[in-house]
Amino acid sequence: MLKMKFHKVAAVVVLVGFAAWMGTGQFSSVGSAASTAEQPKTEAKPEQAEQKASLRIVKVVTPPRSEHARAIRISGVTEADKRAVLATRVAGIISELPVKQGDHVKIGDIVLMLDAEEKISAVENARQLKGQRKAELDAAERLAKTGNLAKLQLDSARSALALASSQLDAAESELARKEVKAPFDGVIDRVPVELGSAVPLGGEVATILSLDPVIARGEVSERDLGYLKIGDKANVRLVSGQIVQGTIRYISRDASAATRTFRVEIAIPNGDGAIPAGMTAEITLSAKPADAVMLPRSVVTLGNKGDLGIRAVDKDNKVAFFPIDLVDDTPMGLVLAGIPVDARVIVAGQELVTEGDVVQPIMADPQEIKKLVGGDATAGTL
């Protein structure tokens, strides 16, 4: 009986103690509280690792900067510096034709002479008449000095000489109309007439060209006009493959109404006449140098607004978009301006991210850059 009572008493004590513990609300021990306090730290590490693992990896480069002359490429054609179609001022028969196609002539050289026998005779007669009138005036002046000739007769002698001089000038002018002379130094490009043939008034008899310098003409857009000035250098690649250098000598200030482009002329030295007029040419105009970088073509992408640019990673590993200014397009890559100095340009993965994304950047190695540019040596410059 005593033993049973003891068990009952022990059970009541345990029950009362448990009730008291439940009433305090303290359900954890010191060790478990510490582990609970430390739990956020131990759980944060896996979350951070998982978040980092979920970031998209992109390859980036920090390209070196350099001063690069802006290249503006346009299509064009070569032209003669001067071109003249020579024509007759009177009708007649060709009596002299001292030039042929391809001949070089100097200014004032006779290109063609029409039959002018009567004109030559008229000039000779007028010259003799003028000499006679001059002798008569000299005699009249001597007589007038001695008082043996009236003043009225002296005035008549002077008028006769003046009339004879006018007649000689008219005869010489008429004879000059029978001649066709070179208006400038050049080469005879075309002679459509033959010796002895008849030509009408204003008939074409020859075409003369001045090819030193030869001119390369093209049209630049209104966007590029501000980068050019007279005296800038230009490279001209002819359809034959020959590359020559010239200088901008003229920039039009009036745009074409149809194309909104401006005419540009490049003067190219051509002392030997090797460059003909009318040849297709590719003109590369070199404007003022700009601070730029060289990058593979594949890095260029479209922004949210549809403009061309590149994506880069900032110091917080966030993606940013920078519009570009194309300075030059070379076989080794694109030369671009408008990129900040500290920009880490994304060269792989730029199409898979957008502005504001947080990414995990990895520096691209030279071999990867080589692949992007098609195996060129550009990697050494990036």
Secondary structure by P-SEA (a helix, b strand, c coil): caaaaaaaaaaaaaaaaaaaaaaacccccaaaaaaaaaaaaaaaaaaaaaaaaacbbbbbbbbbbbbbcbbbbbbbbbbbccccbbbbccccccccccccccccccccccccccccaaaaaaaaaaaaaaaaaaaaaaaaaaaaaaccccaaaaaaaaaaaaaaaaaaaaaaaaaaaacccccccccccccccccccccccccccccccccccbbbbbcccccccccccccbbbbbbccccbbbbbbbccccccccccccbbbbbbbbbccccccccbbbbbbbbbcccccccccccccccccccbbbbbbbcccccbbbbbbbbbccccccccccccccccccccccccccccccbbbbbbbbcaaaaaaaaccccccccc
